[in-house]
Amino acid sequence: MTDKLLVLTTAGSQSEARKIAQTLVERRLAACVNIVPRVQSIYKWEGKVEEAEEYLLLIKTVKLREEQVRAAIRELHSYELPESIAVSIESGSAEYLKWLSDSVE
């Protein structure tokens, strides 16, 4: 087990996804953010089933920065309730995990 996290969120446009990713990296809240374009999302919102094309952000960070990442997502996001799910990174290459830590701390 490591103190590294993969935080997931989605954005409604490429420009919004890029803005969130750029800001997280510039603020040293994330070492890297991958943007996966054009994911199809089906979800229930306010009692109705909705469908949207979104951009998935894969945010690599550390546990120490988790709440700051969540706060930045809320600050920068256009959604009323943006997704923010953290998944623990169990293991990875030692060199990559060190780079990740060095990039955000």
N, C-alpha and C positions, 0 to 999 in steps of 0.2 A: 504494500500500500504506500502511496506517495501523498504528498500534499498538493498535487497537481489536479486541475479540474478542466473539464471540457464543458463550457456553458453554451447552451443552444438557445437561439432566438430566431425569429423570422421577421422579415420586413416586407412591406407592400410594393417597394420599388427598388430598382438597382441603385439609384442615387441615395436613397435612405440607407440601404445596406452598406454602401461605401462610406457614407458619412459616419455611421456608427462604428464600422471597422476602423477607419482612419483615426477617429477620436480615441478609441480604446487603446490603440497602439501608441499614438502620440502621448497619451497620458500615462503610459507604462502600466496600464491596467491589464493588458494582454500582450503576450509575446507575438502572437500571430492570430489572424482571423481569416478563415476560409469562407468564401461566399459561394454557395451552390445555387446557381440560377434556376428559376422556373420550376420550383417544386409545386405540386398540386396539393392544396390543403382543403380538407373537408372537415368542418367543425360545427358545433352547435353554439349559436350566439343569440342571446336574448330570445330564446324559445324557438329559433328557426335554424334549420340546417343551411349552412352557407358553404360556398366553394370559392376559392381564390387561388390565383397564381402568386406565389411568394418567393422570396429569396431567403435561403437558410444560412445563418451565420454559425460557424463552428469556432468558438472563442477559446483559445488556450490560455489559461491563467493559473494562479495558485490560490489555495484556500484563503490565505491572508487578504486577498484582493476581491473575494467573492461579493461582498456587500457593496463595494465601490463599483464593481462591474454592473451589478443590478441597478444601482442608483443612476449610473450613466446611461444605461439602456432606457430607464424610465424618462430621464431628462431629454434624450435625443429622439425618442420614438414618437411616431404619430398615432400609434394605436392607444386606445383607452386602457387596454390591459395587454401589454406586450408579454410574449412568452419569455420565461427566464428559468431554464432547467439546468441544473448542474449535475454532471456525472463525474464521479471520481475516476481518475486515471490510475489504474492498479499498478502498471509498470510501463516501461519504455526504455529506449536506449539511454544509457547513462549520460552520454554526450548531449543528446537532445533535451533531456530533462534538466540538465545543468544550464543549457542555453535558455530554456524556458524561464527558469528561476532568475537567472542573471538579467533577463530582459524586462522583468516586471518588478524586481525588488531593488 
